[in-house]
Amino acid sequence: MDSYSEIADQQLDELEARDPALYDAALTVCESIFDHPERAQSLSGAITTEQGIRMVLPVPGFPPYKVFWSTEVPRVEAVFPYDFRSR
């Protein structure tokens, strides 16, 4: 299984072209998910999607950007601005 969904790959490519600092920060979050999934899960919120529960980890310094990921085998599903308060 790939570590990144096709959607996450596209979103990260767009961030890299548009905002390299945000891209680097998002990649740091992704690496922490893969390197320390238990810790990342303890720092994450959770939402329910049609595909199941997805963990939501903020990108430090870039609110409201979040990394959405699944825990079965850590996999980044998406990276985009998200505000829990507006849901």
The 8 nearest C-alpha neighbors of each residue, nearest first, counted from 0:
[[1, 2, 72, 74, 3, 4, 73, 71],
 [0, 2, 3, 4, 74, 5, 75, 73],
 [1, 3, 74, 75, 0, 4, 73, 72],
 [4, 2, 75, 1, 74, 7, 76, 8],
 [5, 3, 76, 7, 6, 8, 75, 1],
 [4, 6, 8, 7, 9, 3, 76, 10],
 [5, 7, 9, 4, 8, 77, 10, 76],
 [6, 8, 77, 10, 4, 9, 76, 5],
 [9, 7, 5, 11, 6, 10, 12, 3],
 [10, 8, 12, 6, 7, 11, 13, 5],
 [9, 11, 7, 13, 12, 8, 6, 14],
 [10, 12, 14, 8, 13, 9, 7, 15],
 [13, 11, 9, 15, 10, 14, 8, 16],
 [12, 14, 10, 16, 11, 15, 17, 9],
 [15, 13, 11, 17, 22, 18, 16, 12],
 [14, 16, 19, 22, 12, 13, 17, 18],
 [17, 15, 13, 14, 18, 12, 19, 22],
 [16, 18, 14, 15, 13, 19, 22, 12],
 [17, 19, 14, 21, 20, 15, 16, 22],
 [20, 18, 22, 15, 21, 23, 17, 14],
 [21, 19, 23, 22, 18, 24, 15, 25],
 [20, 22, 24, 18, 23, 19, 25, 14],
 [21, 23, 19, 15, 25, 14, 20, 24],
 [24, 22, 26, 20, 21, 25, 19, 27],
 [23, 25, 21, 27, 26, 22, 20, 58],
 [24, 26, 28, 22, 27, 23, 58, 21],
 [27, 25, 29, 23, 28, 24, 30, 22],
 [26, 28, 24, 30, 25, 29, 23, 31],
 [27, 29, 25, 31, 26, 30, 32, 58],
 [30, 28, 26, 32, 31, 27, 25, 33],
 [31, 29, 27, 33, 32, 28, 34, 26],
 [30, 32, 34, 28, 29, 33, 35, 27],
 [33, 31, 36, 29, 30, 39, 35, 34],
 [32, 34, 30, 31, 36, 35, 73, 29],
 [33, 35, 31, 32, 30, 36, 29, 39],
 [34, 36, 38, 32, 31, 37, 33, 39],
 [37, 35, 32, 39, 38, 33, 40, 34],
 [38, 36, 40, 39, 35, 41, 32, 42],
 [37, 39, 41, 40, 35, 36, 42, 32],
 [40, 38, 36, 42, 32, 41, 37, 43],
 [39, 41, 43, 37, 38, 42, 36, 54],
 [40, 42, 38, 39, 43, 37, 44, 36],
 [43, 41, 39, 40, 38, 56, 44, 55],
 [44, 42, 56, 40, 55, 41, 54, 39],
 [43, 45, 55, 54, 56, 42, 46, 40],
 [46, 44, 54, 55, 53, 43, 52, 47],
 [47, 45, 53, 52, 48, 54, 44, 55],
 [46, 48, 52, 51, 53, 45, 49, 50],
 [49, 47, 51, 50, 52, 46, 53, 45],
 [48, 50, 51, 47, 52, 53, 46, 69],
 [51, 49, 48, 52, 47, 53, 69, 76],
 [52, 50, 48, 49, 47, 53, 46, 69],
 [51, 53, 47, 46, 48, 45, 54, 50],
 [54, 52, 69, 46, 68, 45, 67, 47],
 [53, 55, 45, 68, 67, 44, 43, 69],
 [56, 54, 67, 44, 43, 45, 66, 65],
 [55, 57, 43, 66, 65, 67, 44, 54],
 [58, 56, 65, 59, 64, 66, 55, 62],
 [57, 59, 65, 64, 61, 25, 24, 60],
 [60, 58, 61, 57, 24, 62, 28, 25],
 [59, 61, 62, 58, 24, 21, 57, 64],
 [62, 60, 59, 58, 64, 63, 21, 57],
 [63, 61, 64, 60, 58, 59, 57, 80],
 [62, 64, 80, 81, 82, 61, 65, 57],
 [65, 63, 80, 62, 79, 58, 61, 81],
 [64, 66, 57, 58, 56, 78, 79, 80],
 [65, 67, 78, 56, 55, 77, 57, 68],
 [68, 66, 55, 77, 76, 54, 75, 53],
 [67, 69, 75, 76, 54, 74, 53, 66],
 [68, 70, 53, 74, 73, 71, 54, 75],
 [69, 71, 73, 72, 68, 74, 54, 36],
 [72, 70, 73, 69, 74, 68, 36, 53],
 [73, 71, 70, 74, 69, 2, 0, 33],
 [72, 74, 70, 69, 71, 33, 36, 68],
 [73, 75, 2, 69, 68, 3, 72, 76],
 [76, 74, 68, 3, 77, 67, 2, 4],
 [75, 77, 68, 4, 67, 7, 74, 3],
 [78, 76, 7, 67, 75, 66, 6, 79],
 [79, 77, 66, 65, 7, 67, 10, 64],
 [78, 80, 64, 65, 81, 77, 66, 10],
 [81, 79, 64, 63, 65, 82, 78, 62],
 [80, 82, 63, 64, 65, 79, 83, 62],
 [81, 83, 84, 85, 63, 80, 86, 64],
 [82, 84, 86, 85, 81, 63, 46, 44],
 [85, 83, 82, 86, 81, 63, 80, 44],
 [84, 86, 83, 82, 81, 63, 80, 46],
 [85, 83, 84, 82, 81, 46, 47, 80]]
